[in-house]
Amino acid sequence: MSAPSVVPKLSRATGLIYTFTKADDSDGWYWTGVDARNGDVAFRRLTGVGPIFNNNYGGLALGRGGEAFLGVLLGVVSLEDAAP
């Protein structure tokens, strides 16, 4: 797993680092939450497959309601907070 093209964000409210990752052996892009204290992956959800989901080094934004937003070549994708 790698985060080849995103500027991740830390949420002090959840203690998670939100990032956009790519499996090394596939063309899938994933919303991923990493525990800032120990580096464990808290969640990983498939967002889409293919180059249209590349975000080209854009920063992601965290909303007040726990949602995350990220611009990709296709448009904007979002995910509600999947933290425990």
PDB file of N, CA, C and O in Angstrom:
ATOM      1  N   MET A   1       0.846  -1.163   0.000  1.00  0.00           N
ATOM      2  CA  MET A   1       0.000   0.000   0.000  1.00  0.00           C
ATOM      3  C   MET A   1       0.897   1.235   0.000  1.00  0.00           C
ATOM      4  O   MET A   1       1.887   1.301   0.728  1.00  0.00           O
ATOM      5  N   SER A   2       0.533   2.207  -0.828  1.00  0.00           N
ATOM      6  CA  SER A   2       1.269   3.459  -0.879  1.00  0.00           C
ATOM      7  C   SER A   2       0.285   4.610  -1.038  1.00  0.00           C
ATOM      8  O   SER A   2      -0.863   4.402  -1.430  1.00  0.00           O
ATOM      9  N   ALA A   3       0.728   5.803  -0.738  1.00  0.00           N
ATOM     10  CA  ALA A   3      -0.078   7.015  -0.916  1.00  0.00           C
ATOM     11  C   ALA A   3       0.661   7.902  -1.910  1.00  0.00           C
ATOM     12  O   ALA A   3       1.290   8.884  -1.515  1.00  0.00           O
ATOM     13  N   PRO A   4       0.590   7.563  -3.207  1.00  0.00           N
ATOM     14  CA  PRO A   4       1.448   8.202  -4.196  1.00  0.00           C
ATOM     15  C   PRO A   4       1.080   9.623  -4.577  1.00  0.00           C
ATOM     16  O   PRO A   4       1.904  10.331  -5.156  1.00  0.00           O
ATOM     17  N   SER A   5      -0.132  10.064  -4.272  1.00  0.00           N
ATOM     18  CA  SER A   5      -0.494  11.376  -4.817  1.00  0.00           C
ATOM     19  C   SER A   5      -1.496  12.137  -3.956  1.00  0.00           C
ATOM     20  O   SER A   5      -2.490  12.650  -4.472  1.00  0.00           O
ATOM     21  N   VAL A   6      -1.250  12.215  -2.668  1.00  0.00           N
ATOM     22  CA  VAL A   6      -2.187  12.943  -1.811  1.00  0.00           C
ATOM     23  C   VAL A   6      -1.431  13.695  -0.725  1.00  0.00           C
ATOM     24  O   VAL A   6      -0.332  13.309  -0.326  1.00  0.00           O
ATOM     25  N   VAL A   7      -2.036  14.764  -0.263  1.00  0.00           N
ATOM     26  CA  VAL A   7      -1.550  15.482   0.909  1.00  0.00           C
ATOM     27  C   VAL A   7      -2.486  15.061   2.048  1.00  0.00           C
ATOM     28  O   VAL A   7      -3.624  15.527   2.097  1.00  0.00           O
ATOM     29  N   PRO A   8      -2.038  14.194   2.964  1.00  0.00           N
ATOM     30  CA  PRO A   8      -2.919  13.670   3.999  1.00  0.00           C
ATOM     31  C   PRO A   8      -3.290  14.730   5.041  1.00  0.00           C
ATOM     32  O   PRO A   8      -2.660  15.784   5.131  1.00  0.00           O
ATOM     33  N   LYS A   9      -4.323  14.423   5.821  1.00  0.00           N
ATOM     34  CA  LYS A   9      -4.782  15.328   6.878  1.00  0.00           C
ATOM     35  C   LYS A   9      -4.916  14.556   8.175  1.00  0.00           C
ATOM     36  O   LYS A   9      -5.353  13.406   8.186  1.00  0.00           O
ATOM     37  N   LEU A  10      -4.537  15.200   9.264  1.00  0.00           N
ATOM     38  CA  LEU A  10      -4.711  14.647  10.604  1.00  0.00           C
ATOM     39  C   LEU A  10      -5.939  15.272  11.233  1.00  0.00           C
ATOM     40  O   LEU A  10      -6.090  16.494  11.220  1.00  0.00           O
ATOM     41  N   SER A  11      -6.811  14.454  11.778  1.00  0.00           N
ATOM     42  CA  SER A  11      -7.947  14.941  12.551  1.00  0.00           C
ATOM     43  C   SER A  11      -7.603  14.781  14.020  1.00  0.00           C
ATOM     44  O   SER A  11      -7.429  13.660  14.499  1.00  0.00           O
ATOM     45  N   ARG A  12      -7.504  15.880  14.733  1.00  0.00           N
ATOM     46  CA  ARG A  12      -7.241  15.799  16.169  1.00  0.00           C
ATOM     47  C   ARG A  12      -8.452  15.238  16.895  1.00  0.00           C
ATOM     48  O   ARG A  12      -8.313  14.651  17.968  1.00  0.00           O
ATOM     49  N   ALA A  13      -9.635  15.409  16.326  1.00  0.00           N
ATOM     50  CA  ALA A  13     -10.863  14.906  16.954  1.00  0.00           C
ATOM     51  C   ALA A  13     -10.905  13.374  16.969  1.00  0.00           C
ATOM     52  O   ALA A  13     -11.346  12.779  17.951  1.00  0.00           O
ATOM     53  N   THR A  14     -10.445  12.731  15.880  1.00  0.00           N
ATOM     54  CA  THR A  14     -10.501  11.267  15.798  1.00  0.00           C
ATOM     55  C   THR A  14      -9.152  10.609  16.061  1.00  0.00           C
ATOM     56  O   THR A  14      -9.090   9.414  16.350  1.00  0.00           O
ATOM     57  N   GLY A  15      -8.078  11.377  15.963  1.00  0.00           N
ATOM     58  CA  GLY A  15      -6.742  10.801  16.117  1.00  0.00           C
ATOM     59  C   GLY A  15      -6.294  10.026  14.899  1.00  0.00           C
ATOM     60  O   GLY A  15      -5.338   9.254  14.963  1.00  0.00           O
ATOM     61  N   LEU A  16      -6.992  10.234  13.771  1.00  0.00           N
ATOM     62  CA  LEU A  16      -6.648   9.518  12.543  1.00  0.00           C
ATOM     63  C   LEU A  16      -6.014  10.437  11.509  1.00  0.00           C
ATOM     64  O   LEU A  16      -6.341  11.621  11.417  1.00  0.00           O
ATOM     65  N   ILE A  17      -5.112   9.872  10.744  1.00  0.00           N
ATOM     66  CA  ILE A  17      -4.573  10.529   9.568  1.00  0.00           C
ATOM     67  C   ILE A  17      -5.359   9.985   8.385  1.00  0.00           C
ATOM     68  O   ILE A  17      -5.355   8.780   8.135  1.00  0.00           O
ATOM     69  N   TYR A  18      -6.027  10.861   7.663  1.00  0.00           N
ATOM     70  CA  TYR A  18      -6.812  10.463   6.496  1.00  0.00           C
ATOM     71  C   TYR A  18      -5.951  10.619   5.250  1.00  0.00           C
ATOM     72  O   TYR A  18      -5.306  11.648   5.050  1.00  0.00           O
ATOM     73  N   THR A  19      -5.951   9.588   4.422  1.00  0.00           N
ATOM     74  CA  THR A  19      -5.134   9.607   3.224  1.00  0.00           C
ATOM     75  C   THR A  19      -5.837   8.838   2.108  1.00  0.00           C
ATOM     76  O   THR A  19      -6.882   8.226   2.331  1.00  0.00           O
ATOM     77  N   PHE A  20      -5.275   8.871   0.938  1.00  0.00           N
ATOM     78  CA  PHE A  20      -5.824   8.228  -0.250  1.00  0.00           C
ATOM     79  C   PHE A  20      -4.742   7.302  -0.746  1.00  0.00           C
ATOM     80  O   PHE A  20      -3.690   7.767  -1.185  1.00  0.00           O
ATOM     81  N   THR A  21      -4.970   5.997  -0.689  1.00  0.00           N
ATOM     82  CA  THR A  21      -3.911   5.040  -0.979  1.00  0.00           C
ATOM     83  C   THR A  21      -4.224   4.201  -2.208  1.00  0.00           C
ATOM     84  O   THR A  21      -5.345   4.174  -2.715  1.00  0.00           O
ATOM     85  N   LYS A  22      -3.192   3.524  -2.657  1.00  0.00           N
ATOM     86  CA  LYS A  22      -3.288   2.668  -3.834  1.00  0.00           C
ATOM     87  C   LYS A  22      -2.590   1.356  -3.490  1.00  0.00           C
ATOM     88  O   LYS A  22      -1.480   1.352  -2.957  1.00  0.00           O
ATOM     89  N   ALA A  23      -3.247   0.255  -3.799  1.00  0.00           N
ATOM     90  CA  ALA A  23      -2.608  -1.049  -3.598  1.00  0.00           C
ATOM     91  C   ALA A  23      -1.465  -1.182  -4.604  1.00  0.00           C
ATOM     92  O   ALA A  23      -1.594  -0.778  -5.760  1.00  0.00           O
ATOM     93  N   ASP A  24      -0.389  -1.732  -4.169  1.00  0.00           N
ATOM     94  CA  ASP A  24       0.779  -1.855  -5.044  1.00  0.00           C
ATOM     95  C   ASP A  24       0.526  -2.744  -6.247  1.00  0.00           C
ATOM     96  O   ASP A  24       1.178  -2.592  -7.280  1.00  0.00           O
ATOM     97  N   ASP A  25      -0.421  -3.674  -6.124  1.00  0.00           N
ATOM     98  CA  ASP A  25      -0.649  -4.646  -7.188  1.00  0.00           C
ATOM     99  C   ASP A  25      -1.979  -4.458  -7.918  1.00  0.00           C
ATOM    100  O   ASP A  25      -2.424  -5.365  -8.621  1.00  0.00           O
ATOM    101  N   SER A  26      -2.620  -3.298  -7.766  1.00  0.00           N
ATOM    102  CA  SER A  26      -3.899  -3.088  -8.453  1.00  0.00           C
ATOM    103  C   SER A  26      -4.034  -1.634  -8.893  1.00  0.00           C
ATOM    104  O   SER A  26      -3.162  -0.807  -8.626  1.00  0.00           O
ATOM    105  N   ASP A  27      -5.129  -1.341  -9.563  1.00  0.00           N
ATOM    106  CA  ASP A  27      -5.398   0.011 -10.024  1.00  0.00           C
ATOM    107  C   ASP A  27      -6.462   0.681  -9.152  1.00  0.00           C
ATOM    108  O   ASP A  27      -7.014   1.716  -9.527  1.00  0.00           O
ATOM    109  N   GLY A  28      -6.752   0.082  -7.973  1.00  0.00           N
ATOM    110  CA  GLY A  28      -7.760   0.620  -7.068  1.00  0.00           C
ATOM    111  C   GLY A  28      -7.226   1.730  -6.183  1.00  0.00           C
ATOM    112  O   GLY A  28      -6.065   1.714  -5.774  1.00  0.00           O
ATOM    113  N   TRP A  29      -8.089   2.695  -5.892  1.00  0.00           N
ATOM    114  CA  TRP A  29      -7.780   3.809  -4.998  1.00  0.00           C
ATOM    115  C   TRP A  29      -8.666   3.695  -3.762  1.00  0.00           C
ATOM    116  O   TRP A  29      -9.853   3.387  -3.874  1.00  0.00           O
ATOM    117  N   TYR A  30      -8.097   3.942  -2.589  1.00  0.00           N
ATOM    118  CA  TYR A  30      -8.791   3.690  -1.334  1.00  0.00           C
ATOM    119  C   TYR A  30      -8.714   4.890  -0.388  1.00  0.00           C
ATOM    120  O   TYR A  30      -7.666   5.520  -0.251  1.00  0.00           O
ATOM    121  N   TRP A  31      -9.855   5.201   0.271  1.00  0.00           N
ATOM    122  CA  TRP A  31      -9.823   6.082   1.434  1.00  0.00           C
ATOM    123  C   TRP A  31      -9.219   5.252   2.552  1.00  0.00           C
ATOM    124  O   TRP A  31      -9.628   4.112   2.768  1.00  0.00           O
ATOM    125  N   THR A  32      -8.260   5.805   3.259  1.00  0.00           N
ATOM    126  CA  THR A  32      -7.579   5.062   4.312  1.00  0.00           C
ATOM    127  C   THR A  32      -7.414   5.953   5.535  1.00  0.00           C
ATOM    128  O   THR A  32      -7.045   7.122   5.423  1.00  0.00           O
ATOM    129  N   GLY A  33      -7.693   5.388   6.696  1.00  0.00           N
ATOM    130  CA  GLY A  33      -7.473   6.084   7.960  1.00  0.00           C
ATOM    131  C   GLY A  33      -6.393   5.365   8.739  1.00  0.00           C
ATOM    132  O   GLY A  33      -6.458   4.151   8.932  1.00  0.00           O
ATOM    133  N   VAL A  34      -5.395   6.117   9.189  1.00  0.00           N
ATOM    134  CA  VAL A  34      -4.265   5.554   9.918  1.00  0.00           C
ATOM    135  C   VAL A  34      -4.240   6.157  11.317  1.00  0.00           C
ATOM    136  O   VAL A  34      -4.323   7.376  11.470  1.00  0.00           O
ATOM    137  N   ASP A  35      -4.125   5.311  12.336  1.00  0.00           N
ATOM    138  CA  ASP A  35      -4.045   5.788  13.718  1.00  0.00           C
ATOM    139  C   ASP A  35      -2.738   6.564  13.888  1.00  0.00           C
ATOM    140  O   ASP A  35      -1.652   6.028  13.669  1.00  0.00           O
ATOM    141  N   ALA A  36      -2.860   7.821  14.277  1.00  0.00           N
ATOM    142  CA  ALA A  36      -1.675   8.682  14.393  1.00  0.00           C
ATOM    143  C   ALA A  36      -0.764   8.251  15.539  1.00  0.00           C
ATOM    144  O   ALA A  36       0.429   8.556  15.523  1.00  0.00           O
ATOM    145  N   ARG A  37      -1.296   7.558  16.515  1.00  0.00           N
ATOM    146  CA  ARG A  37      -0.485   7.156  17.668  1.00  0.00           C
ATOM    147  C   ARG A  37       0.405   5.949  17.385  1.00  0.00           C
ATOM    148  O   ARG A  37       1.551   5.897  17.832  1.00  0.00           O
ATOM    149  N   ASN A  38      -0.130   4.976  16.635  1.00  0.00           N
ATOM    150  CA  ASN A  38       0.653   3.747  16.469  1.00  0.00           C
ATOM    151  C   ASN A  38       0.875   3.328  15.007  1.00  0.00           C
ATOM    152  O   ASN A  38       1.586   2.357  14.748  1.00  0.00           O
ATOM    153  N   GLY A  39       0.276   4.046  14.057  1.00  0.00           N
ATOM    154  CA  GLY A  39       0.481   3.743  12.647  1.00  0.00           C
ATOM    155  C   GLY A  39      -0.368   2.612  12.098  1.00  0.00           C
ATOM    156  O   GLY A  39      -0.222   2.236  10.935  1.00  0.00           O
ATOM    157  N   ASP A  40      -1.258   2.064  12.922  1.00  0.00           N
ATOM    158  CA  ASP A  40      -2.137   0.980  12.452  1.00  0.00           C
ATOM    159  C   ASP A  40      -3.202   1.526  11.510  1.00  0.00           C
ATOM    160  O   ASP A  40      -3.692   2.640  11.696  1.00  0.00           O
ATOM    161  N   VAL A  41      -3.557   0.741  10.499  1.00  0.00           N
ATOM    162  CA  VAL A  41      -4.631   1.118   9.584  1.00  0.00           C
ATOM    163  C   VAL A  41      -5.963   0.888  10.301  1.00  0.00           C
ATOM    164  O   VAL A  41      -6.275  -0.236  10.695  1.00  0.00           O
ATOM    165  N   ALA A  42      -6.746   1.960  10.467  1.00  0.00           N
ATOM    166  CA  ALA A  42      -8.041   1.880  11.150  1.00  0.00           C
ATOM    167  C   ALA A  42      -9.141   1.450  10.186  1.00  0.00           C
ATOM    168  O   ALA A  42     -10.052   0.712  10.563  1.00  0.00           O
ATOM    169  N   PHE A  43      -9.054   1.913   8.944  1.00  0.00           N
ATOM    170  CA  PHE A  43     -10.005   1.501   7.921  1.00  0.00           C
ATOM    171  C   PHE A  43      -9.406   1.729   6.546  1.00  0.00           C
ATOM    172  O   PHE A  43      -8.469   2.509   6.373  1.00  0.00           O
ATOM    173  N   ARG A  44      -9.969   1.030   5.576  1.00  0.00           N
ATOM    174  CA  ARG A  44      -9.549   1.181   4.174  1.00  0.00           C
ATOM    175  C   ARG A  44     -10.750   0.822   3.313  1.00  0.00           C
ATOM    176  O   ARG A  44     -11.235  -0.308   3.365  1.00  0.00           O
ATOM    177  N   ARG A  45     -11.233   1.774   2.523  1.00  0.00           N
ATOM    178  CA  ARG A  45     -12.417   1.561   1.681  1.00  0.00           C
ATOM    179  C   ARG A  45     -12.122   1.905   0.233  1.00  0.00           C
ATOM    180  O   ARG A  45     -11.558   2.957  -0.066  1.00  0.00           O
ATOM    181  N   LEU A  46     -12.510   1.005  -0.662  1.00  0.00           N
ATOM    182  CA  LEU A  46     -12.312   1.241  -2.087  1.00  0.00           C
ATOM    183  C   LEU A  46     -13.150   2.431  -2.534  1.00  0.00           C
ATOM    184  O   LEU A  46     -14.350   2.497  -2.266  1.00  0.00           O
ATOM    185  N   THR A  47     -12.507   3.366  -3.216  1.00  0.00           N
ATOM    186  CA  THR A  47     -13.183   4.546  -3.753  1.00  0.00           C
ATOM    187  C   THR A  47     -13.479   4.373  -5.232  1.00  0.00           C
ATOM    188  O   THR A  47     -14.563   4.729  -5.695  1.00  0.00           O
ATOM    189  N   GLY A  48     -12.534   3.832  -5.972  1.00  0.00           N
ATOM    190  CA  GLY A  48     -12.708   3.636  -7.397  1.00  0.00           C
ATOM    191  C   GLY A  48     -11.495   2.982  -8.014  1.00  0.00           C
ATOM    192  O   GLY A  48     -10.463   2.808  -7.366  1.00  0.00           O
ATOM    193  N   VAL A  49     -11.633   2.623  -9.271  1.00  0.00           N
ATOM    194  CA  VAL A  49     -10.563   1.928  -9.983  1.00  0.00           C
ATOM    195  C   VAL A  49     -10.226   2.696 -11.250  1.00  0.00           C
ATOM    196  O   VAL A  49     -11.113   3.143 -11.977  1.00  0.00           O
ATOM    197  N   GLY A  50      -8.936   2.843 -11.501  1.00  0.00           N
ATOM    198  CA  GLY A  50      -8.472   3.455 -12.733  1.00  0.00           C
ATOM    199  C   GLY A  50      -7.884   4.838 -12.539  1.00  0.00           C
ATOM    200  O   GLY A  50      -7.975   5.417 -11.457  1.00  0.00           O
ATOM    201  N   PRO A  51      -7.282   5.363 -13.595  1.00  0.00           N
ATOM    202  CA  PRO A  51      -6.581   6.642 -13.517  1.00  0.00           C
ATOM    203  C   PRO A  51      -7.507   7.833 -13.253  1.00  0.00           C
ATOM    204  O   PRO A  51      -7.028   8.876 -12.807  1.00  0.00           O
ATOM    205  N   ILE A  52      -8.797   7.719 -13.508  1.00  0.00           N
ATOM    206  CA  ILE A  52      -9.697   8.854 -13.258  1.00  0.00           C
ATOM    207  C   ILE A  52      -9.874   9.130 -11.773  1.00  0.00           C
ATOM    208  O   ILE A  52     -10.403  10.179 -11.405  1.00  0.00           O
ATOM    209  N   PHE A  53      -9.438   8.204 -10.901  1.00  0.00           N
ATOM    210  CA  PHE A  53      -9.514   8.430  -9.461  1.00  0.00           C
ATOM    211  C   PHE A  53      -8.196   8.955  -8.881  1.00  0.00           C
ATOM    212  O   PHE A  53      -8.084   9.133  -7.668  1.00  0.00           O
ATOM    213  N   ASN A  54      -7.208   9.202  -9.730  1.00  0.00           N
ATOM    214  CA  ASN A  54      -5.965   9.823  -9.276  1.00  0.00           C
ATOM    215  C   ASN A  54      -6.268  11.262  -8.888  1.00  0.00           C
ATOM    216  O   ASN A  54      -6.961  11.968  -9.621  1.00  0.00           O
ATOM    217  N   ASN A  55      -5.759  11.701  -7.753  1.00  0.00           N
ATOM    218  CA  ASN A  55      -6.045  13.067  -7.320  1.00  0.00           C
ATOM    219  C   ASN A  55      -4.911  14.047  -7.612  1.00  0.00           C
ATOM    220  O   ASN A  55      -5.010  15.220  -7.253  1.00  0.00           O
ATOM    221  N   ASN A  56      -3.856  13.599  -8.245  1.00  0.00           N
ATOM    222  CA  ASN A  56      -2.789  14.474  -8.720  1.00  0.00           C
ATOM    223  C   ASN A  56      -2.265  15.432  -7.650  1.00  0.00           C
ATOM    224  O   ASN A  56      -2.136  16.631  -7.893  1.00  0.00           O
ATOM    225  N   TYR A  57      -1.965  14.899  -6.470  1.00  0.00           N
ATOM    226  CA  TYR A  57      -1.341  15.619  -5.361  1.00  0.00           C
ATOM    227  C   TYR A  57      -2.212  16.692  -4.727  1.00  0.00           C
ATOM    228  O   TYR A  57      -1.689  17.636  -4.134  1.00  0.00           O
ATOM    229  N   GLY A  58      -3.512  16.568  -4.841  1.00  0.00           N
ATOM    230  CA  GLY A  58      -4.400  17.515  -4.177  1.00  0.00           C
ATOM    231  C   GLY A  58      -4.504  17.216  -2.690  1.00  0.00           C
ATOM    232  O   GLY A  58      -4.299  16.084  -2.254  1.00  0.00           O
ATOM    233  N   GLY A  59      -4.821  18.234  -1.930  1.00  0.00           N
ATOM    234  CA  GLY A  59      -5.045  18.054  -0.497  1.00  0.00           C
ATOM    235  C   GLY A  59      -6.483  17.633  -0.256  1.00  0.00           C
ATOM    236  O   GLY A  59      -7.386  18.044  -0.985  1.00  0.00           O
ATOM    237  N   LEU A  60      -6.694  16.824   0.754  1.00  0.00           N
ATOM    238  CA  LEU A  60      -8.059  16.468   1.070  1.00  0.00           C
ATOM    239  C   LEU A  60      -8.572  17.376   2.177  1.00  0.00           C
ATOM    240  O   LEU A  60      -7.793  17.927   2.954  1.00  0.00           O
ATOM    241  N   ALA A  61      -9.879  17.524   2.241  1.00  0.00           N
ATOM    242  CA  ALA A  61     -10.515  18.402   3.222  1.00  0.00           C
ATOM    243  C   ALA A  61     -11.388  17.570   4.139  1.00  0.00           C
ATOM    244  O   ALA A  61     -12.068  16.643   3.700  1.00  0.00           O
ATOM    245  N   LEU A  62     -11.363  17.912   5.421  1.00  0.00           N
ATOM    246  CA  LEU A  62     -12.212  17.247   6.398  1.00  0.00           C
ATOM    247  C   LEU A  62     -13.348  18.183   6.765  1.00  0.00           C
ATOM    248  O   LEU A  62     -13.118  19.344   7.102  1.00  0.00           O
ATOM    249  N   GLY A  63     -14.577  17.680   6.701  1.00  0.00           N
ATOM    250  CA  GLY A  63     -15.745  18.468   7.053  1.00  0.00           C
ATOM    251  C   GLY A  63     -16.042  18.393   8.534  1.00  0.00           C
ATOM    252  O   GLY A  63     -15.500  17.543   9.240  1.00  0.00           O
ATOM    253  N   ARG A  64     -16.891  19.271   9.000  1.00  0.00           N
ATOM    254  CA  ARG A  64     -17.251  19.306  10.427  1.00  0.00           C
ATOM    255  C   ARG A  64     -18.041  18.081  10.861  1.00  0.00           C
ATOM    256  O   ARG A  64     -18.033  17.721  12.037  1.00  0.00           O
ATOM    257  N   GLY A  65     -18.714  17.447   9.926  1.00  0.00           N
ATOM    258  CA  GLY A  65     -19.517  16.276  10.251  1.00  0.00           C
ATOM    259  C   GLY A  65     -18.757  14.965  10.169  1.00  0.00           C
ATOM    260  O   GLY A  65     -19.364  13.898  10.266  1.00  0.00           O
ATOM    261  N   GLY A  66     -17.439  15.018   9.993  1.00  0.00           N
ATOM    262  CA  GLY A  66     -16.632  13.812   9.922  1.00  0.00           C
ATOM    263  C   GLY A  66     -16.452  13.274   8.522  1.00  0.00           C
ATOM    264  O   GLY A  66     -15.919  12.177   8.351  1.00  0.00           O
ATOM    265  N   GLU A  67     -16.884  14.018   7.513  1.00  0.00           N
ATOM    266  CA  GLU A  67     -16.704  13.561   6.134  1.00  0.00           C
ATOM    267  C   GLU A  67     -15.395  14.100   5.559  1.00  0.00           C
ATOM    268  O   GLU A  67     -14.871  15.124   5.997  1.00  0.00           O
ATOM    269  N   ALA A  68     -14.896  13.386   4.580  1.00  0.00           N
ATOM    270  CA  ALA A  68     -13.680  13.806   3.894  1.00  0.00           C
ATOM    271  C   ALA A  68     -14.009  14.031   2.427  1.00  0.00           C
ATOM    272  O   ALA A  68     -14.824  13.313   1.848  1.00  0.00           O
ATOM    273  N   PHE A  69     -13.371  15.032   1.829  1.00  0.00           N
ATOM    274  CA  PHE A  69     -13.585  15.365   0.421  1.00  0.00           C
ATOM    275  C   PHE A  69     -12.243  15.423  -0.285  1.00  0.00           C
ATOM    276  O   PHE A  69     -11.248  15.878   0.280  1.00  0.00           O
ATOM    277  N   LEU A  70     -12.228  14.952  -1.539  1.00  0.00           N
ATOM    278  CA  LEU A  70     -10.991  14.953  -2.307  1.00  0.00           C
ATOM    279  C   LEU A  70     -11.309  15.119  -3.781  1.00  0.00           C
ATOM    280  O   LEU A  70     -12.139  14.396  -4.334  1.00  0.00           O
ATOM    281  N   GLY A  71     -10.654  16.060  -4.404  1.00  0.00           N
ATOM    282  CA  GLY A  71     -10.798  16.240  -5.844  1.00  0.00           C
ATOM    283  C   GLY A  71      -9.956  15.215  -6.582  1.00  0.00           C
ATOM    284  O   GLY A  71      -8.778  15.033  -6.273  1.00  0.00           O
ATOM    285  N   VAL A  72     -10.554  14.547  -7.551  1.00  0.00           N
ATOM    286  CA  VAL A  72      -9.850  13.584  -8.406  1.00  0.00           C
ATOM    287  C   VAL A  72     -10.099  13.994  -9.850  1.00  0.00           C
ATOM    288  O   VAL A  72     -10.865  14.923 -10.104  1.00  0.00           O
ATOM    289  N   LEU A  73      -9.468  13.321 -10.789  1.00  0.00           N
ATOM    290  CA  LEU A  73      -9.641  13.679 -12.195  1.00  0.00           C
ATOM    291  C   LEU A  73     -11.093  13.545 -12.637  1.00  0.00           C
ATOM    292  O   LEU A  73     -11.522  14.238 -13.559  1.00  0.00           O
ATOM    293  N   LEU A  74     -11.851  12.670 -11.998  1.00  0.00           N
ATOM    294  CA  LEU A  74     -13.254  12.446 -12.322  1.00  0.00           C
ATOM    295  C   LEU A  74     -14.168  13.543 -11.767  1.00  0.00           C
ATOM    296  O   LEU A  74     -15.218  13.822 -12.345  1.00  0.00           O
ATOM    297  N   GLY A  75     -13.781  14.160 -10.663  1.00  0.00           N
ATOM    298  CA  GLY A  75     -14.621  15.155  -9.973  1.00  0.00           C
ATOM    299  C   GLY A  75     -14.243  15.195  -8.510  1.00  0.00           C
ATOM    300  O   GLY A  75     -13.059  15.262  -8.179  1.00  0.00           O
ATOM    301  N   VAL A  76     -15.231  15.154  -7.624  1.00  0.00           N
ATOM    302  CA  VAL A  76     -14.976  15.163  -6.185  1.00  0.00           C
ATOM    303  C   VAL A  76     -15.551  13.885  -5.593  1.00  0.00           C
ATOM    304  O   VAL A  76     -16.684  13.506  -5.889  1.00  0.00           O
ATOM    305  N   VAL A  77     -14.759  13.222  -4.753  1.00  0.00           N
ATOM    306  CA  VAL A  77     -15.242  12.049  -4.038  1.00  0.00           C
ATOM    307  C   VAL A  77     -15.286  12.382  -2.564  1.00  0.00           C
ATOM    308  O   VAL A  77     -14.510  13.203  -2.077  1.00  0.00           O
ATOM    309  N   SER A  78     -16.207  11.736  -1.853  1.00  0.00           N
ATOM    310  CA  SER A  78     -16.306  11.979  -0.416  1.00  0.00           C
ATOM    311  C   SER A  78     -16.571  10.673   0.313  1.00  0.00           C
ATOM    312  O   SER A  78     -17.034   9.691  -0.268  1.00  0.00           O
ATOM    313  N   LEU A  79     -16.268  10.690   1.589  1.00  0.00           N
ATOM    314  CA  LEU A  79     -16.483   9.533   2.440  1.00  0.00           C
ATOM    315  C   LEU A  79     -16.821  10.033   3.829  1.00  0.00           C
ATOM    316  O   LEU A  79     -16.154  10.925   4.352  1.00  0.00           O
ATOM    317  N   GLU A  80     -17.860   9.460   4.433  1.00  0.00           N
ATOM    318  CA  GLU A  80     -18.142   9.788   5.813  1.00  0.00           C
ATOM    319  C   GLU A  80     -17.114   9.088   6.683  1.00  0.00           C
ATOM    320  O   GLU A  80     -16.584   8.037   6.320  1.00  0.00           O
ATOM    321  N   ASP A  81     -16.840   9.681   7.831  1.00  0.00           N
ATOM    322  CA  ASP A  81     -15.834   9.146   8.746  1.00  0.00           C
ATOM    323  C   ASP A  81     -16.141   7.689   9.068  1.00  0.00           C
ATOM    324  O   ASP A  81     -17.227   7.366   9.550  1.00  0.00           O
ATOM    325  N   ALA A  82     -15.188   6.822   8.802  1.00  0.00           N
ATOM    326  CA  ALA A  82     -15.359   5.405   9.068  1.00  0.00           C
ATOM    327  C   ALA A  82     -14.585   4.986  10.305  1.00  0.00           C
ATOM    328  O   ALA A  82     -14.328   3.802  10.522  1.00  0.00           O
ATOM    329  N   ALA A  83     -14.222   5.963  11.108  1.00  0.00           N
ATOM    330  CA  ALA A  83     -13.452   5.657  12.315  1.00  0.00           C
ATOM    331  C   ALA A  83     -14.324   4.927  13.329  1.00  0.00           C
ATOM    332  O   ALA A  83     -15.543   5.097  13.340  1.00  0.00           O
ATOM    333  N   PRO A  84     -13.703   4.119  14.177  1.00  0.00           N
ATOM    334  CA  PRO A  84     -14.478   3.410  15.201  1.00  0.00           C
ATOM    335  C   PRO A  84     -15.109   4.349  16.191  1.00  0.00           C
ATOM    336  O   PRO A  84     -15.793   3.905  17.113  1.00  0.00           O
TER     337      PRO A  84
END
